[in-house]
Amino acid sequence: MATGPQWAGTPRLSGCKISTANTARDGSGTLGTVIIAEAAGTRVDLLSIKAQGTVTNGMIRVFVEANATKFLVTEVPVIATTPSGEVSTFETMVVLELPMQANAKLLASTEKAEAFDVFVVAGDF
């Protein structure tokens, strides 16, 4: 056990692309691996989601897989957006502040068959 505060020593960006429809809330189905925690653990501070084109109302689901069990961490609503010269594609950021044990995975899925980039700002211990 640490006798004082511990800070992430190595900053890390990681991400994935998701586009396969998956309505499951139990961690089954097609999931993208956003980041895998390092041996000493990883802290995920910020999650960014950016659509790659037109999207309809739906949901992005984020899971943690640890010790072969998947847990639903958060659901992020997607707002219908049609990009144009004046309208950007849908995007949002979520503060997670999520410590992850060694080899745990942060996974993401999209409810609709629409393309998103999902990435995190994290730090390894």
C-alpha positions in Angstrom: 0.0 0.0 0.0 1.3 3.4 -0.9 2.1 5.8 1.9 1.4 8.9 -0.2 -0.4 9.9 -3.4 0.6 8.1 -6.6 0.5 9.8 -10.0 0.6 8.3 -13.4 4.1 8.4 -14.7 3.6 7.9 -18.4 0.9 9.7 -20.4 -0.8 7.6 -23.0 -3.4 8.2 -25.8 -5.2 5.1 -27.2 -8.3 4.5 -29.2 -10.3 2.5 -31.6 -12.9 2.7 -34.3 -16.3 1.2 -33.8 -19.2 0.8 -36.3 -20.9 -2.5 -35.7 -24.4 -2.2 -34.2 -24.6 -3.8 -30.7 -27.6 -3.2 -28.4 -26.3 -5.5 -25.6 -25.7 -3.9 -22.2 -24.0 -7.0 -20.8 -20.7 -6.7 -22.7 -21.6 -9.3 -25.3 -21.5 -8.8 -29.0 -18.9 -6.7 -31.0 -16.8 -4.4 -28.9 -13.8 -2.2 -29.8 -10.8 -2.3 -27.5 -10.1 1.3 -26.5 -7.1 0.7 -24.2 -5.5 -2.2 -22.2 -4.0 -1.3 -18.8 -0.3 -1.8 -18.3 1.2 -4.2 -15.8 1.3 -1.6 -13.0 -2.2 -0.3 -13.8 -3.6 2.6 -15.8 -5.8 5.5 -15.0 -8.2 6.7 -17.8 -9.0 10.3 -17.3 -10.9 11.4 -20.4 -13.0 9.6 -23.0 -13.6 11.3 -26.4 -16.2 10.2 -29.0 -16.2 11.6 -32.5 -18.7 10.5 -35.2 -17.3 10.0 -38.7 -20.5 11.2 -40.5 -24.2 11.4 -40.1 -25.6 9.8 -37.0 -29.0 9.2 -35.5 -30.1 9.2 -31.9 -28.5 6.3 -30.2 -26.0 5.2 -27.5 -22.3 4.5 -27.1 -21.7 2.0 -24.3 -18.4 1.7 -22.4 -17.3 -1.4 -20.5 -14.4 -2.5 -18.4 -13.3 -6.1 -18.7 -11.4 -7.3 -15.6 -10.7 -10.9 -14.5 -12.8 -12.1 -17.5 -15.9 -10.2 -16.4 -17.4 -7.2 -18.2 -18.9 -4.3 -16.4 -21.0 -1.5 -18.0 -19.2 1.7 -17.0 -21.3 4.4 -18.7 -23.7 5.0 -21.6 -23.2 8.1 -23.7 -26.2 9.4 -25.6 -25.6 10.2 -29.3 -27.6 13.1 -30.7 -28.8 12.9 -34.3 -26.4 15.1 -36.4 -26.1 15.7 -40.1 -22.7 17.3 -40.8 -22.4 20.1 -43.4 -20.3 23.1 -44.1 -21.7 24.8 -41.0 -22.4 21.7 -38.8 -19.6 19.5 -37.5 -20.0 15.8 -36.8 -21.3 14.7 -33.4 -18.6 14.7 -30.7 -18.5 14.6 -26.9 -16.0 14.1 -24.1 -16.7 12.3 -20.8 -14.6 12.6 -17.7 -14.0 9.0 -16.4 -11.2 9.2 -13.7 -11.2 5.4 -13.9 -8.3 3.4 -12.3 -7.8 0.1 -14.1 -5.9 -2.9 -12.8 -3.2 -4.6 -14.8 -4.4 -6.0 -18.1 -8.0 -4.7 -17.7 -9.5 -3.6 -20.9 -11.7 -0.5 -21.7 -14.2 -1.5 -24.4 -16.8 0.4 -26.4 -19.7 -0.3 -28.7 -22.3 1.6 -30.7 -26.0 0.9 -30.6 -26.4 1.8 -34.3 -24.3 0.7 -37.3 -22.6 4.2 -37.4 -18.9 5.0 -37.4 -17.2 6.6 -34.4 -13.6 7.1 -33.3 -13.3 6.5 -29.5 -10.1 7.5 -27.7 -8.9 8.1 -24.2 -6.4 10.3 -22.4 -4.8 8.0 -19.8 -1.7 7.5 -17.7 0.3 4.4 -16.8 1.6 3.8 -13.3 
